[in-house]
Amino acid sequence: MFGLTILQLILILIITEIIALDSGGPQTQLISKPVVAGTLIGAILGDMTQGMFIGATLQLMSMGVVGLGGASVPNYLITTIITTIVAIQSGQGYEIGLEIGLPVGMLYVNLDILHKILNGYVMRWSQKLVNEKKFSQSLNVLYLHLVLMSLKFLLPVLIVLLAGQTVTEAIVGAMPAWLFNGMTVAGKILPVTGMAMLLNYMPVKKNFLYLCIGFVMYAYMGVGTLGVAIIGFGLAFKYYYDRTQNAPAVAAAGGLEDE
């Protein structure tokens, strides 16, 4: 199992379970984000930096991909967990981890559809008990949803963990060069695609100047991502402060003119 200790295995499963429940609930813990999941799994495996890098990369991939309503989309949380485990424990880097993690995240769509079908049966069972005035039993039946949600996350992770490094290396070794190179290129393109999709929902035309400032700082001035983010936060705060400070004055001036 990738040379994991019992403690590491238990901690990974606990984190996966918390992510599963949080992603299907109120999402108040903010743990159900790829960047957080990757950082935590990386910390458990002794390489938080690589875990954070993988999580941040997959966070960019997931931007703009939202399962609205009953839609089923690839699960980048599972992809992050598996990619981080394979990348760190195999020692072969992010690309190898993505070779295993990304297909599993894509196959998650089928698991999600199955989960929703089973949820329909659970809801009908609960409703039948309500009609029979068996309210406590009806409530207990609804807890099956938590079991199904947990299995939907835990099963893919467990299968990869139980398969171990030998099976993973055999799968990667059997892949033709064109597929490996294609997945490597895709791993570099997908974050950009996610960012481009996100920009479609943002007021880019209105704030194009800020986008240019950030691009020039990063591409030509050598300012790192963290530095650009801090400066961006400062500019955003200044913009918000100016708007909120000027609003009362404008309202008061308008009131005087009316009088």
N, C-alpha and C positions, 0 to 999 in steps of 0.2 A: 504493500500500500504506500508506495513512494517513500518508504523509509520513515513514515510518520510514527511518532510515539503515541501511546494511548492517550496521553493528556492532550496532545495536539489534535488528534482525531476527535476527541470529545469536544474540545473548544470549537473546532470548525463546525461540527454538527450543531452545537448550541447557537453559534452565530448565524448559521443557515436557518435554524428554526425561528430565531428572533426576526430575521429579515423576512421570512415567509409570513409570519403573523403581522408584522408591521406593514408589509406591502399590500396585504389584503384587508387592512383595517384603517384606522385613522391616520396612520403614518406620522405620528407625533414624535417618534424617536429619531427621525431623520437618518436612521441607519439603512433604510432601504434605498440607498443611492450607490451606484457603482464605485464612486471614489471613496466612500466610507467603507463599503464592503471590502474593496481591494486593500485598503490601508489596514483594516483589522486582520484580514487573513494573512497579509504580509507580516504583520507584527507577530502573529502566532508562529509563523514559519521562520522567523528570524531575519526577514529582509523587508522591513517596512517601506523603504524607499522604492523598491521595485513594485511592491504591492500598490503603493500610492500612484506610481506612474501608470500601471496597468489600469487601475480604477479610473484615473483621470482620462485616459485615452478612451476607455469604453463609455465613460460619462459623455464624452463628446459624440461618440457613435450614437448614443441613445437620444440625443437632443432632437426634438422634432418628431420622435416616434412615440406616439401615445395610443394606448388601447382604449379609445373612447367607447362608451356604451358596452356592447357585447363583443367588440372587436378583439381578436387575439393577435398579439404581436410578439416578435422574438424577445426573450427575456435576457436583458443584458446584466442582470444581477447574477443569475446562474453562470452566464458566460464569464463574468468577472471572477467569481469564486473558483471556477474550474481552471481558467486561464492562469490565475495567480498560483494555484497549487502546482499545476504542471510546469509552469515556467520556472518557479523557484526550486522545486524538488528535483526536476530533471537537470537543472543547471544549463539548459540549452536556450534560455532567453524567451522573450515575449512572443516572437513569431511562432515558435513551437507550441507555446501555450495556447495561442490563438487558433492553431490548427485543430486542437481538440475542443476548446471552449466555445468557439463561434458556431460550429455545427450543432453542438448540444443546445445552445441557446436558440438556434433556429428550429430544432426539433421540438422545443418546448411548446411551440404553437399547437402541436397535436395533443400534448398533455393538457394544455389549457382548455382546448375544446372538449376533451374528455371530462375534465374537471367540471366544466359548466353543464355538461349533460347530466352528470351525476348529481350536481347541485339541484337540478330541476326535480329529480326524484326525491331528494331530501326535502325540498320545499313542499312537494305534494304530500309526502308522508306527514310532515308537520301540520299541514293544513287539515289533513284528514283527522288527525288527533284533536285539533282545535274544534272541528265540527262535532266531534264526539265528547267535547267538554273535558278532555284529558289534557289540561293545560300544562301541568308539570312535565308530563311525558313529551308534549310537543316542544317545550323548551329544551329538553335534554337531546332530542333528535337534532336540533339545530347545531349542537356542538360538533356534529359530524362534519360540518363545513370546515371547522378548524383542522380536523384530522386530514381531510382531503387537501386543504391548502398546504399543510405541512408536508404531506407525501409528494405533492407536486414539485416542491423544492428539494426535498431530501433525497428522493429516488435518483435523480440524475447525478447528484453529487456523490451519493453512495456507490453508484455503479462505476463511476470513474475512479473513485478511491479504491474500490475492491479490485478493479481491473489491474491497477498497479502500473508501475513504470515499464515493466517488460512489455505488456500489451500495448501501452501507449507508444513506446519506441517502435514496436512492430508495425503499428498503424501508420506512424509517420514515415517509417522506412519503406512501406509499400506504396506510398504516394509518389506519383511521377513528378519529375522536376517542374513541369509546366504548372501543375496544381500548387506545388509548394511556392513557386515564384508568384503565382496569381494571388494566393492567400496573403503573401507578404505585401504585395502591392495594395491589395484590398484593405489590409490593416492600416496602411498609411493614408488611403483615400477616404475611408469611412468617417474618421473624425472630421475631416474637412466637409464631407457631405452633411454630417449632422449639424455642423456650425452653419452651413449655408441654409439648411432647412429652418434652423432657428431664426436666422436673420430675416426670413420671409415674414415672420410674425412680429418683428420688432420695428419701431418707427425709424428705420435707417435713413430715409430721405430727410427727415426732420433733424436728425442728429448726425448727419454724414460727416460734419467737421470733426466730431469726437472720434469717429471711426478712423478717419485719416490720421489724426494725431497718434492714436494707439498703434496703427500700422507702421508709421514712420519711426516711432520710438523703438518698436520691436525689430523691424527689418533693417533699419539703417543706422540706428544709434546704439544698438546692442543692449538695450534695456530688457531685462528678463520678464517672464510672464508675471511674476509676483509684483515687480516694480510697476508694470503697466496697470495691473489690477488695482494697486494702491492709489496711483495717480487718477485712474478712472473713478474710484470711489470718492476721492477728494473733489473732482470736478462735478460728480453727480450730487454730492452733498452741498456744494456751493450753489448749484443750479436750484436744488430744492429749497435751500435757505433763502435765496433771493426771491423765489416765487412766493414763499410763505410770508416773508417780511413785507413785501410790497402789496400783498393782497388786502390787508386791513386798511392801508392808506388809500388804496383805490376805492374801496367800499365807502370809506368816510367821505372822500371827495365827491363821490356820486351822490351821497346823501345830502351834502351841503348844496349841491347844484339843484337838487329837487326842491329844497326849501327856498 
